[in-house]
Amino acid sequence: MPTYTVTTANLSLSAAQKAGIAEAITAVHHASTGAPAFFAQVIFRAIDSGDHFIGGKLNSHSHVFVHGIIRSGRALEVKRKLMGEAAGKVGTIAGVGAEDVWFYIQDMDAPQMIEFGRFLPEPGAEVEWHKAITAEKQAQLAGAGVNI
């Protein structure tokens, strides 16, 4: 349900760093919101050298940007805690300073998202929604090591 896109500029992450960042974001999202961990997905992208500008000037310093789309209905304190903890862990794992991690959260109403073929439930209604995931999809996720 939450989708986090991690974009790097002037920085190449190893497979271990990507896995660590994905695990950290997932764990913090789960701990902060109470949403099941298997809902979280993390996608990685890299900006080509020469494609990142700050203030209209080419930037050559390493940066990490995290854009998270989550269901609306979370208190500001929850989102700030989530962002603060996750940004700190992302920076540590990526090997960049706190001022080089940019973290954004965007709220979307549950009826404006479809995942696993169905409109998302409101926060707190995940159990019934989860029961409708087909056995085939649950087996596919379990086969990939996703704890559902």
OpenMM code with the backbone's topology and positions (N, CA, C; nanometers):
from openmm import Vec3, app, unit

residues = "MET PRO THR TYR THR VAL THR THR ALA ASN LEU SER LEU SER ALA ALA GLN LYS ALA GLY ILE ALA GLU ALA ILE THR ALA VAL HIS HIS ALA SER THR GLY ALA PRO ALA PHE PHE ALA GLN VAL ILE PHE ARG ALA ILE ASP SER GLY ASP HIS PHE ILE GLY GLY LYS LEU ASN SER HIS SER HIS VAL PHE VAL HIS GLY ILE ILE ARG SER GLY ARG ALA LEU GLU VAL LYS ARG LYS LEU MET GLY GLU ALA ALA GLY LYS VAL GLY THR ILE ALA GLY VAL GLY ALA GLU ASP VAL TRP PHE TYR ILE GLN ASP MET ASP ALA PRO GLN MET ILE GLU PHE GLY ARG PHE LEU PRO GLU PRO GLY ALA GLU VAL GLU TRP HIS LYS ALA ILE THR ALA GLU LYS GLN ALA GLN LEU ALA GLY ALA GLY VAL ASN ILE".split()
positions = [
    Vec3(0.0816, -0.1185, 0.0000),
    Vec3(0.0000, 0.0000, 0.0000),
    Vec3(0.0857, 0.1245, 0.0000),
    Vec3(0.1756, 0.1392, 0.0974),
    Vec3(0.2657, 0.2518, 0.0818),
    Vec3(0.3695, 0.2170, -0.0242),
    Vec3(0.3987, 0.3129, -0.1096),
    Vec3(0.5014, 0.2944, -0.2112),
    Vec3(0.6057, 0.4035, -0.1901),
    Vec3(0.7277, 0.3608, -0.1696),
    Vec3(0.8391, 0.4520, -0.1504),
    Vec3(0.9334, 0.4381, -0.2689),
    Vec3(0.9610, 0.5495, -0.3348),
    Vec3(1.0581, 0.5509, -0.4435),
    Vec3(1.1828, 0.6204, -0.3931),
    Vec3(1.2939, 0.5486, -0.3971),
    Vec3(1.4226, 0.5992, -0.3517),
    Vec3(1.5033, 0.6328, -0.4774),
    Vec3(1.5372, 0.7602, -0.4925),
    Vec3(1.6124, 0.8066, -0.6080),
    Vec3(1.7469, 0.8592, -0.5611),
    Vec3(1.8524, 0.8156, -0.6267),
    Vec3(1.9853, 0.8610, -0.5898),
    Vec3(2.0424, 0.9512, -0.6991),
    Vec3(2.1169, 1.0503, -0.6566),
    Vec3(2.1890, 1.1396, -0.7475),
    Vec3(2.3359, 1.1345, -0.7107),
    Vec3(2.4194, 1.1080, -0.8086),
    Vec3(2.5647, 1.1032, -0.7883),
    Vec3(2.6036, 1.0005, -0.6827),
    Vec3(2.5314, 0.8903, -0.6820),
    Vec3(2.5543, 0.7860, -0.5819),
    Vec3(2.5045, 0.6535, -0.6374),
    Vec3(2.5862, 0.5522, -0.6270),
    Vec3(2.5471, 0.4179, -0.6692),
    Vec3(2.5348, 0.3305, -0.5441),
    Vec3(2.4165, 0.2763, -0.5225),
    Vec3(2.3933, 0.1899, -0.4066),
    Vec3(2.4205, 0.0444, -0.4433),
    Vec3(2.4816, -0.0276, -0.3517),
    Vec3(2.5028, -0.1711, -0.3716),
    Vec3(2.3719, -0.2456, -0.3474),
    Vec3(2.3689, -0.3709, -0.3869),
    Vec3(2.2509, -0.4544, -0.3619),
    Vec3(2.2239, -0.4635, -0.2113),
    Vec3(2.3296, -0.4733, -0.1320),
    Vec3(2.3123, -0.4819, 0.0143),
    Vec3(2.2564, -0.3511, 0.0701),
    Vec3(2.3022, -0.2376, 0.0194),
    Vec3(2.2482, -0.1091, 0.0647),
    Vec3(2.1011, -0.0960, 0.0272),
    Vec3(2.0658, -0.1361, -0.0954),
    Vec3(1.9252, -0.1300, -0.1376),
    Vec3(1.8388, -0.2178, -0.0471),
    Vec3(1.8850, -0.3390, -0.0199),
    Vec3(1.8090, -0.4284, 0.0677),
    Vec3(1.7960, -0.3686, 0.2074),
    Vec3(1.9037, -0.3106, 0.2590),
    Vec3(1.9004, -0.2493, 0.3917),
    Vec3(1.8045, -0.1314, 0.3982),
    Vec3(1.8062, -0.0478, 0.2949),
    Vec3(1.7152, 0.0667, 0.2899),
    Vec3(1.5710, 0.0199, 0.2797),
    Vec3(1.5454, -0.0788, 0.1945),
    Vec3(1.4089, -0.1313, 0.1809),
    Vec3(1.3591, -0.1897, 0.3132),
    Vec3(1.4445, -0.2641, 0.3805),
    Vec3(1.4069, -0.3223, 0.5100),
    Vec3(1.3825, -0.2131, 0.6133),
    Vec3(1.4670, -0.1112, 0.6154),
    Vec3(1.4532, -0.0028, 0.7135),
    Vec3(1.3241, 0.0758, 0.6910),
    Vec3(1.2975, 0.1142, 0.5668),
    Vec3(1.1752, 0.1888, 0.5376),
    Vec3(1.0525, 0.1059, 0.5725),
    Vec3(1.0544, -0.0212, 0.5360),
    Vec3(0.9417, -0.1101, 0.5658),
    Vec3(0.9196, -0.1221, 0.7160),
    Vec3(1.0265, -0.1437, 0.7915),
    Vec3(1.0151, -0.1603, 0.9367),
    Vec3(0.9649, -0.0326, 1.0032),
    Vec3(1.0170, 0.0818, 0.9612),
    Vec3(0.9739, 0.2080, 1.0207),
    Vec3(0.8285, 0.2373, 0.9848),
    Vec3(0.7901, 0.2109, 0.8601),
    Vec3(0.6508, 0.2345, 0.8211),
    Vec3(0.5572, 0.1469, 0.9045),
    Vec3(0.5921, 0.0200, 0.9168),
    Vec3(0.5097, -0.0731, 0.9955),
    Vec3(0.5016, -0.0281, 1.1419),
    Vec3(0.6152, 0.0052, 1.2011),
    Vec3(0.6174, 0.0446, 1.3427),
    Vec3(0.5424, 0.1758, 1.3651),
    Vec3(0.5510, 0.2672, 1.2705),
    Vec3(0.4884, 0.3985, 1.2874),
    Vec3(0.3379, 0.3972, 1.2632),
    Vec3(0.2953, 0.3200, 1.1640),
    Vec3(0.1541, 0.3247, 1.1233),
    Vec3(0.0727, 0.2050, 1.1693),
    Vec3(0.1389, 0.0938, 1.1996),
    Vec3(0.0675, -0.0283, 1.2347),
    Vec3(0.0224, -0.1082, 1.1139),
    Vec3(0.0423, -0.0551, 0.9940),
    Vec3(0.0051, -0.1286, 0.8725),
    Vec3(0.0942, -0.2514, 0.8588),
    Vec3(0.0403, -0.3624, 0.8083),
    Vec3(0.1224, -0.4823, 0.7911),
    Vec3(0.2458, -0.4530, 0.7059),
    Vec3(0.3585, -0.5108, 0.7434),
    Vec3(0.4842, -0.4848, 0.6744),
    Vec3(0.4786, -0.5255, 0.5280),
    Vec3(0.4033, -0.6296, 0.4946),
    Vec3(0.4035, -0.6753, 0.3564),
    Vec3(0.3360, -0.5772, 0.2616),
    Vec3(0.2647, -0.4789, 0.3140),
    Vec3(0.2035, -0.3777, 0.2286),
    Vec3(0.3079, -0.2857, 0.1650),
    Vec3(0.4195, -0.2627, 0.2331),
    Vec3(0.5181, -0.1649, 0.1874),
    Vec3(0.5967, -0.2172, 0.0678),
    Vec3(0.6169, -0.1281, -0.0276),
    Vec3(0.7058, -0.1599, -0.1386),
    Vec3(0.8022, -0.0436, -0.1562),
    Vec3(0.9246, -0.0778, -0.1965),
    Vec3(1.0294, 0.0219, -0.2146),
    Vec3(1.0890, 0.0013, -0.3534),
    Vec3(1.0962, 0.1102, -0.4297),
    Vec3(1.1461, 0.1069, -0.5670),
    Vec3(1.2688, 0.1978, -0.5740),
    Vec3(1.3720, 0.1526, -0.6428),
    Vec3(1.4953, 0.2299, -0.6540),
    Vec3(1.5149, 0.2815, -0.7964),
    Vec3(1.5620, 0.4049, -0.8041),
    Vec3(1.5959, 0.4687, -0.9322),
    Vec3(1.7231, 0.5494, -0.9110),
    Vec3(1.8002, 0.5635, -1.0176),
    Vec3(1.9220, 0.6455, -1.0127),
    Vec3(1.9128, 0.7542, -1.1189),
    Vec3(1.9524, 0.8742, -1.0812),
    Vec3(1.9575, 0.9860, -1.1738),
    Vec3(2.0930, 0.9807, -1.2445),
    Vec3(2.0923, 0.9939, -1.3746),
    Vec3(2.2176, 0.9932, -1.4500),
    Vec3(2.3064, 1.1105, -1.4096),
    Vec3(2.4363, 1.0896, -1.4167),
    Vec3(2.5315, 1.1967, -1.3896),
    Vec3(2.5018, 1.3131, -1.4841),
    Vec3(2.5004, 1.4328, -1.4296),
    Vec3(2.4724, 1.5509, -1.5094),
    Vec3(2.3258, 1.5872, -1.5178),
    Vec3(2.2401, 1.5098, -1.4486),
    Vec3(2.0951, 1.5332, -1.4545),
    Vec3(2.0361, 1.5882, -1.3254),
    Vec3(2.1194, 1.6283, -1.2311),
    Vec3(2.0679, 1.6812, -1.1042),
    Vec3(2.1201, 1.8233, -1.0851),
    Vec3(2.0262, 1.9152, -1.0692),
    Vec3(2.0598, 2.0553, -1.0520),
    Vec3(1.9981, 2.1076, -0.9230),
    Vec3(2.0672, 2.1954, -0.8562),
    Vec3(2.0147, 2.2645, -0.7384),
    Vec3(2.0335, 2.4134, -0.7629),
    Vec3(1.9261, 2.4887, -0.7488),
    Vec3(1.9341, 2.6321, -0.7721),
    Vec3(1.9756, 2.6662, -0.9141),
    Vec3(1.9429, 2.5790, -1.0089),
    Vec3(1.9779, 2.6015, -1.1484),
    Vec3(2.1203, 2.5658, -1.1839),
    Vec3(2.1948, 2.5107, -1.0883),
    Vec3(2.3356, 2.4761, -1.1108),
    Vec3(2.3539, 2.3263, -1.0972),
    Vec3(2.4398, 2.2722, -1.1813),
    Vec3(2.4684, 2.1291, -1.1781),
    Vec3(2.5210, 2.0896, -1.0406),
    Vec3(2.4639, 1.9855, -0.9837),
    Vec3(2.5077, 1.9345, -0.8535),
    Vec3(2.5906, 1.8084, -0.8749),
    Vec3(2.7038, 1.7997, -0.8097),
    Vec3(2.7881, 1.6801, -0.8208),
    Vec3(2.7996, 1.6063, -0.6878),
    Vec3(2.7299, 1.6543, -0.5842),
    Vec3(2.7340, 1.5923, -0.4525),
    Vec3(2.6264, 1.4833, -0.4447),
    Vec3(2.6499, 1.3781, -0.3663),
    Vec3(2.5549, 1.2674, -0.3516),
    Vec3(2.4314, 1.3101, -0.2718),
    Vec3(2.3161, 1.2732, -0.3215),
    Vec3(2.1892, 1.2966, -0.2529),
    Vec3(2.1010, 1.1732, -0.2670),
    Vec3(2.0125, 1.1545, -0.1702),
    Vec3(1.9109, 1.0494, -0.1758),
    Vec3(1.7760, 1.1160, -0.1541),
    Vec3(1.6824, 1.0858, -0.2432),
    Vec3(1.5467, 1.1394, -0.2334),
    Vec3(1.4521, 1.0226, -0.2086),
    Vec3(1.3644, 1.0357, -0.1111),
    Vec3(1.2644, 0.9320, -0.0840),
    Vec3(1.1274, 0.9971, -0.0967),
    Vec3(1.0485, 0.9454, -0.1900),
    Vec3(0.9108, 0.9928, -0.2092),
    Vec3(0.8183, 0.8791, -0.1682),
    Vec3(0.7386, 0.9025, -0.0646),
    Vec3(0.6463, 0.8017, -0.0159),
    Vec3(0.5022, 0.8410, -0.0419),
    Vec3(0.4269, 0.7507, -0.0997),
    Vec3(0.2829, 0.7697, -0.1170),
    Vec3(0.2153, 0.6753, -0.0188),
    Vec3(0.1394, 0.7327, 0.0749),
    Vec3(0.0727, 0.6525, 0.1776),
    Vec3(-0.0751, 0.6896, 0.1836),
    Vec3(-0.1533, 0.6031, 0.2455),
    Vec3(-0.2956, 0.6336, 0.2625),
    Vec3(-0.3135, 0.7488, 0.3592),
    Vec3(-0.4078, 0.8353, 0.3269),
    Vec3(-0.4368, 0.9475, 0.4157),
    Vec3(-0.5025, 0.8961, 0.5435),
    Vec3(-0.5076, 0.9826, 0.6416),
    Vec3(-0.5698, 0.9466, 0.7686),
    Vec3(-0.4711, 0.9321, 0.8827),
    Vec3(-0.3430, 0.9482, 0.8546),
    Vec3(-0.2419, 0.9386, 0.9600),
    Vec3(-0.2192, 1.0769, 1.0212),
    Vec3(-0.2005, 1.0800, 1.1498),
    Vec3(-0.1733, 1.2051, 1.2199),
    Vec3(-0.0371, 1.2604, 1.1781),
    Vec3(-0.0232, 1.3913, 1.1828),
    Vec3(0.1026, 1.4564, 1.1469),
    Vec3(0.2179, 1.4032, 1.2311),
    Vec3(0.1935, 1.3773, 1.3592),
    Vec3(0.2996, 1.3255, 1.4463),
    Vec3(0.3483, 1.1895, 1.3978),
    Vec3(0.2566, 1.1063, 1.3506),
    Vec3(0.2928, 0.9737, 1.2990),
    Vec3(0.3805, 0.9888, 1.1752),
    Vec3(0.3398, 1.0768, 1.0852),
    Vec3(0.4162, 1.0970, 0.9614),
    Vec3(0.5533, 1.1577, 0.9901),
    Vec3(0.5602, 1.2511, 1.0832),
    Vec3(0.6897, 1.3120, 1.1154),
    Vec3(0.7836, 1.2098, 1.1789),
    Vec3(0.7301, 1.1254, 1.2660),
    Vec3(0.8110, 1.0198, 1.3276),
    Vec3(0.8616, 0.9228, 1.2205),
    Vec3(0.7727, 0.8809, 1.1336),
    Vec3(0.8078, 0.7897, 1.0256),
    Vec3(0.9186, 0.8496, 0.9392),
    Vec3(0.8983, 0.9735, 0.8961),
    Vec3(0.9955, 1.0388, 0.8084),
    Vec3(1.1306, 1.0579, 0.8773),
    Vec3(1.1287, 1.1045, 1.0008),
    Vec3(1.2529, 1.1293, 1.0729),
    Vec3(1.3342, 1.0035, 1.0934),
    Vec3(1.2683, 0.8989, 1.1395),
    Vec3(1.3394, 0.7725, 1.1636),
    Vec3(1.3894, 0.7114, 1.0336),
    Vec3(1.3025, 0.7084, 0.9329),
    Vec3(1.3420, 0.6469, 0.8062),
    Vec3(1.4540, 0.7263, 0.7392),
    Vec3(1.4441, 0.8591, 0.7389),
    Vec3(1.5482, 0.9406, 0.6762),
    Vec3(1.6830, 0.9170, 0.7424),
    Vec3(1.6851, 0.9072, 0.8734),
    Vec3(1.8101, 0.8803, 0.9436),
    Vec3(1.8710, 0.7472, 0.9044),
    Vec3(1.7874, 0.6447, 0.8962),
    Vec3(1.8373, 0.5122, 0.8594),
    Vec3(1.8833, 0.5085, 0.7140),
    Vec3(1.8068, 0.5736, 0.6255),
    Vec3(1.8457, 0.5777, 0.4837),
    Vec3(1.9815, 0.6439, 0.4693),
    Vec3(2.0023, 0.7564, 0.5366),
    Vec3(2.1301, 0.8264, 0.5282),
    Vec3(2.2463, 0.7416, 0.5773),
    Vec3(2.2255, 0.6752, 0.6891),
    Vec3(2.3312, 0.5895, 0.7437),
    Vec3(2.3659, 0.4769, 0.6474),
    Vec3(2.2641, 0.4095, 0.5971),
    Vec3(2.2879, 0.2960, 0.5068),
    Vec3(2.3506, 0.3420, 0.3755),
    Vec3(2.3053, 0.4562, 0.3231),
    Vec3(2.3576, 0.5072, 0.1961),
    Vec3(2.4940, 0.5736, 0.2117),
    Vec3(2.5295, 0.6072, 0.3357),
    Vec3(2.6584, 0.6714, 0.3603),
    Vec3(2.6607, 0.8196, 0.3266),
    Vec3(2.5441, 0.8852, 0.3429),
    Vec3(2.5374, 1.0296, 0.3196),
    Vec3(2.4899, 1.0982, 0.4473),
    Vec3(2.5167, 1.2271, 0.4570),
    Vec3(2.4769, 1.3031, 0.5740),
    Vec3(2.3283, 1.3352, 0.5744),
    Vec3(2.2795, 1.3767, 0.6905),
    Vec3(2.1372, 1.4074, 0.7071),
    Vec3(2.0910, 1.5167, 0.6108),
    Vec3(2.1770, 1.6110, 0.5780),
    Vec3(2.1376, 1.7190, 0.4881),
    Vec3(2.1318, 1.6758, 0.3421),
    Vec3(2.1709, 1.5524, 0.3158),
    Vec3(2.1704, 1.5007, 0.1793),
    Vec3(2.0616, 1.3962, 0.1564),
    Vec3(1.9716, 1.3810, 0.2541),
    Vec3(1.8551, 1.2935, 0.2392),
    Vec3(1.7317, 1.3826, 0.2368),
    Vec3(1.6569, 1.3741, 0.1311),
    Vec3(1.5341, 1.4523, 0.1143),
    Vec3(1.4191, 1.3523, 0.1202),
    Vec3(1.3243, 1.3749, 0.2085),
    Vec3(1.2174, 1.2774, 0.2331),
    Vec3(1.0822, 1.3472, 0.2204),
    Vec3(0.9946, 1.2901, 0.1405),
    Vec3(0.8620, 1.3476, 0.1163),
    Vec3(0.7547, 1.2411, 0.1384),
    Vec3(0.6449, 1.2824, 0.1990),
    Vec3(0.5281, 1.1950, 0.2140),
    Vec3(0.4111, 1.2631, 0.1437),
    Vec3(0.3408, 1.1846, 0.0649),
    Vec3(0.2207, 1.2323, -0.0024),
    Vec3(0.1053, 1.1433, 0.0401),
    Vec3(-0.0013, 1.2056, 0.0902),
    Vec3(-0.1204, 1.1317, 0.1304),
    Vec3(-0.2140, 1.1123, 0.0117),
    Vec3(-0.2731, 0.9939, 0.0040),
    Vec3(-0.3778, 0.9676, -0.0946),
    Vec3(-0.4917, 0.8958, -0.0240),
    Vec3(-0.6136, 0.9309, -0.0597),
    Vec3(-0.7295, 0.8617, -0.0038),
    Vec3(-0.7326, 0.7187, -0.0555),
    Vec3(-0.7693, 0.6239, 0.0306),
    Vec3(-0.7719, 0.4823, -0.0059),
    Vec3(-0.8515, 0.4552, -0.1335),
    Vec3(-0.9682, 0.5177, -0.1553),
    Vec3(-1.0431, 0.4884, -0.2780),
    Vec3(-0.9757, 0.5369, -0.4063),
    Vec3(-0.8631, 0.6053, -0.3940),
    Vec3(-0.7907, 0.6528, -0.5116),
    Vec3(-0.6741, 0.5619, -0.5490),
    Vec3(-0.6685, 0.4420, -0.4891),
    Vec3(-0.5589, 0.3488, -0.5151),
    Vec3(-0.6142, 0.2086, -0.5339),
    Vec3(-0.5572, 0.1380, -0.6293),
    Vec3(-0.5884, -0.0034, -0.6496),
    Vec3(-0.4579, -0.0805, -0.6362),
    Vec3(-0.4588, -0.1815, -0.5522),
    Vec3(-0.3451, -0.2728, -0.5387),
    Vec3(-0.3990, -0.4134, -0.5249),
    Vec3(-0.3266, -0.5087, -0.5786),
    Vec3(-0.3706, -0.6479, -0.5813),
    Vec3(-0.5109, -0.6586, -0.6415),
    Vec3(-0.5405, -0.5684, -0.7375),
    Vec3(-0.6653, -0.5752, -0.8119),
    Vec3(-0.7872, -0.5169, -0.7430),
    Vec3(-0.7692, -0.4557, -0.6262),
    Vec3(-0.8847, -0.4025, -0.5527),
    Vec3(-0.8525, -0.2665, -0.4939),
    Vec3(-0.9589, -0.1862, -0.4759),
    Vec3(-0.9406, -0.0583, -0.4087),
    Vec3(-0.8919, -0.0844, -0.2672),
    Vec3(-0.8049, 0.0030, -0.2198),
    Vec3(-0.7481, -0.0152, -0.0872),
    Vec3(-0.8505, 0.0136, 0.0216),
    Vec3(-0.8338, -0.0535, 0.1349),
    Vec3(-0.9214, -0.0258, 0.2482),
    Vec3(-0.8749, 0.0974, 0.3245),
    Vec3(-0.9600, 0.1493, 0.4054),
    Vec3(-0.9211, 0.2574, 0.4961),
    Vec3(-0.8245, 0.1988, 0.5997),
    Vec3(-0.7362, 0.2822, 0.6564),
    Vec3(-0.6467, 0.2317, 0.7611),
    Vec3(-0.7268, 0.1631, 0.8717),
    Vec3(-0.6814, 0.0444, 0.9102),
    Vec3(-0.7481, -0.0336, 1.0134),
    Vec3(-0.8369, -0.1431, 0.9577),
    Vec3(-0.8674, -0.1397, 0.8286),
    Vec3(-0.9553, -0.2407, 0.7674),
    Vec3(-0.8759, -0.3379, 0.6800),
    Vec3(-0.7477, -0.3516, 0.7068),
    Vec3(-0.6622, -0.4348, 0.6223),
    Vec3(-0.6899, -0.5844, 0.6341),
    Vec3(-0.7348, -0.6311, 0.7507),
    Vec3(-0.7516, -0.7754, 0.7709),
    Vec3(-0.8541, -0.8327, 0.6729),
    Vec3(-0.9693, -0.7722, 0.6632),
    Vec3(-1.0711, -0.8214, 0.5694),
    Vec3(-1.0237, -0.8084, 0.4258),
    Vec3(-0.9589, -0.6979, 0.3946),
    Vec3(-0.9072, -0.6754, 0.2602),
    Vec3(-0.8052, -0.7828, 0.2248),
    Vec3(-0.7181, -0.8147, 0.3194),
    Vec3(-0.6128, -0.9143, 0.2987),
    Vec3(-0.6713, -1.0521, 0.2701),
    Vec3(-0.7811, -1.0860, 0.3346),
    Vec3(-0.8437, -1.2180, 0.3157),
    Vec3(-0.8863, -1.2415, 0.1715),
    Vec3(-0.9101, -1.1346, 0.0959),
    Vec3(-0.9564, -1.1483, -0.0421),
    Vec3(-0.8423, -1.1639, -0.1424),
    Vec3(-0.7176, -1.1559, -0.0977),
    Vec3(-0.6054, -1.1799, -0.1893),
    Vec3(-0.6070, -1.3273, -0.2257),
    Vec3(-0.5982, -1.3562, -0.3543),
    Vec3(-0.6082, -1.4953, -0.3993),
    Vec3(-0.4969, -1.5811, -0.3408),
    Vec3(-0.5260, -1.7097, -0.3313),
    Vec3(-0.4267, -1.8047, -0.2806),
    Vec3(-0.3037, -1.8050, -0.3708),
    Vec3(-0.3249, -1.7886, -0.5009),
    Vec3(-0.2123, -1.7867, -0.5949),
    Vec3(-0.1198, -1.6674, -0.5677),
    Vec3(-0.1783, -1.5505, -0.5451),
    Vec3(-0.0969, -1.4321, -0.5183),
    Vec3(-0.0270, -1.4451, -0.3831),
    Vec3(-0.0968, -1.4995, -0.2840),
    Vec3(-0.0341, -1.5189, -0.1538),
    Vec3(0.0827, -1.6161, -0.1647),
    Vec3(0.0671, -1.7213, -0.2450),
    Vec3(0.1750, -1.8181, -0.2649),
    Vec3(0.2928, -1.7529, -0.3370),
    Vec3(0.2629, -1.6676, -0.4356),
    Vec3(0.3688, -1.5971, -0.5083),
    Vec3(0.4478, -1.5081, -0.4136),
    Vec3(0.3781, -1.4330, -0.3288),
    Vec3(0.4460, -1.3467, -0.2337),
    Vec3(0.5264, -1.4280, -0.1327),
    Vec3(0.4661, -1.5347, -0.0823),
    Vec3(0.5373, -1.6204, 0.0142),
    Vec3(0.6611, -1.6822, -0.0497),
    Vec3(0.6507, -1.7199, -0.1773),
    Vec3(0.7646, -1.7780, -0.2494),
    Vec3(0.8796, -1.6793, -0.2655),
    Vec3(0.8473, -1.5509, -0.2652),
    Vec3(0.9496, -1.4467, -0.2746),
    Vec3(1.0038, -1.4100, -0.1366),
    Vec3(0.9536, -1.4769, -0.0326),
    Vec3(1.0010, -1.4499, 0.1028),
    Vec3(0.9256, -1.3401, 0.1748),
    Vec3(0.8135, -1.2941, 0.1162),
    Vec3(0.7330, -1.1890, 0.1790),
    Vec3(0.6449, -1.2525, 0.2844),
    Vec3(0.6552, -1.2036, 0.4073),
    Vec3(0.5769, -1.2565, 0.5182),
    Vec3(0.4389, -1.1918, 0.5165),
    Vec3(0.3388, -1.2678, 0.4714),
    Vec3(0.2028, -1.2117, 0.4659),
    Vec3(0.1188, -1.2728, 0.5694),
] * unit.nanometer
topology = app.Topology()
chain = topology.addChain("A")
for resn in residues:
    res = topology.addResidue(resn, chain)
    for name in ("N", "CA", "C"):
        topology.addAtom(name, app.Element.getBySymbol(name[0]), res)
